[in-house]
């Protein structure tokens, strides 16, 4: 019995801290700024992908998207990225809207620099 108690205590001390460190999940409902091929539902239109020509955008890695940066830098878990190129996102259903500013763009879409700016602004709001 004493051995069982010691083993159970060891297991609890080992795994309890892991259970207490559950990460918050970030999910995205977005437009073309939030798309990346392979990370949105199959069949959805996308703007960003590894094969997008450089004259269209310099964003060609998922790690360059604003939401990847928010998840990584904020220590969050990735939820669904439900974005569609061509969608319009508006202030509806009492969901707070962030008025983004100073977004560097190419062809009307954020560049790597613009994605970083979006990520910084989003992190500032969600970490309040």
N, C-alpha and C positions, 0 to 999 in steps of 0.2 A: 504494500500500500504506500509506503514511504517513497519507494522508487517511482511509482505511478505519479504521485504528487510532484515529485521533483521534475519528472519528464513533462508533465502538463504545465508546470510553472515555467519551464524553459521554453516550451512552445508558445505560451501566451506572451512571455517577455520578448520573444523573437518576432512574432507576427502582429501583435497589438499595435505597435507604432506604424506598421504598414497600413493597417485598416484605418487608422486615424488620419492618414494622409491622402484621403480621397480628393482627387483634383476636380475642380469645377470644369464643366464642359462648355465649349464655345461652339455654337451652331450658327450658320450663316444663311440668311434668305436674301439673295442679292441679284444684282443685274450683271452686265458684262464685266464690270470692274472686279467681280468676285468669282469669275469662272476660271477654271483651269482644267484642261482635258484630263480625264481619268479620275477627277476628284468630285465631279458633279454627276447627277444621274445620267445614265446612258441615254443617248438620243437628244439630250439638251444641247442647244446651241452654245458654243463657247467662243471666247475671244482669244484667250491666252492658251498656249500649248508649247511643247518643246519644239515644234516644227513651224511656228509662226515666223514668217520672214522678218529679218532684222529691220527692214525698211518700214514695217508695220509697227513693231514694238521691240524694245530691248528686254522685255520680261519673257524669259523662256524656261525658267525653272520654277517649280511650285514654291520653293523656299523664298522666292522673290515676291510672292503675293502678300498683300497686306494681312490677310487672315492667318497665313502660316506664321508670319512674324509676330502677330498678336498672341497666337497659341504658344509659340516657342518662348518669347520674351516674358509672357505673363505666367508661364508654367501651367497652362491649361491643357485639358484633354480635347482632342478634336471630335466634334459632333458632326452632324450632317452639313454638307456644303450644298445647299439647294439653291443654286443660282442659274440664271438663264440669260444668255446674251440677247438683249432685245426687250427684257422685262423692264418695267418701271416700278420703282419702289417709292412709296409715298408715305406720308404721315397718317397712318390709319390704325385703328385698333388700340389706341393709346400707347403705342410703342414709341419710346423716345427716339428722336432723330438727332444726329450729330451734324451740325453745319460745318462741313469740311472746308478748309481753305488752304491756299498755297500748295496746290497739287500740280506737280510737273506732269505734262501730258505730251503724248505723241499720237497723232491721228485721233484726238479726242479721248484718249484713254491713258490712264496713269502709266508712267515709265517706272523703272526700278526706283528712282528717286521719289516719284509720286507715291508709289506703294509704301515706301518707308514713312513718308509724311502721313499717310492715312493710318498706318499702324500706330504711329506715335500718338496721333490724336485720339484714336479709339482707346488705346491703353490708358491714356490720361483720364478719359471719362469712366471707363469700367473699373478703374482702380480707386475711385473716390471712396 
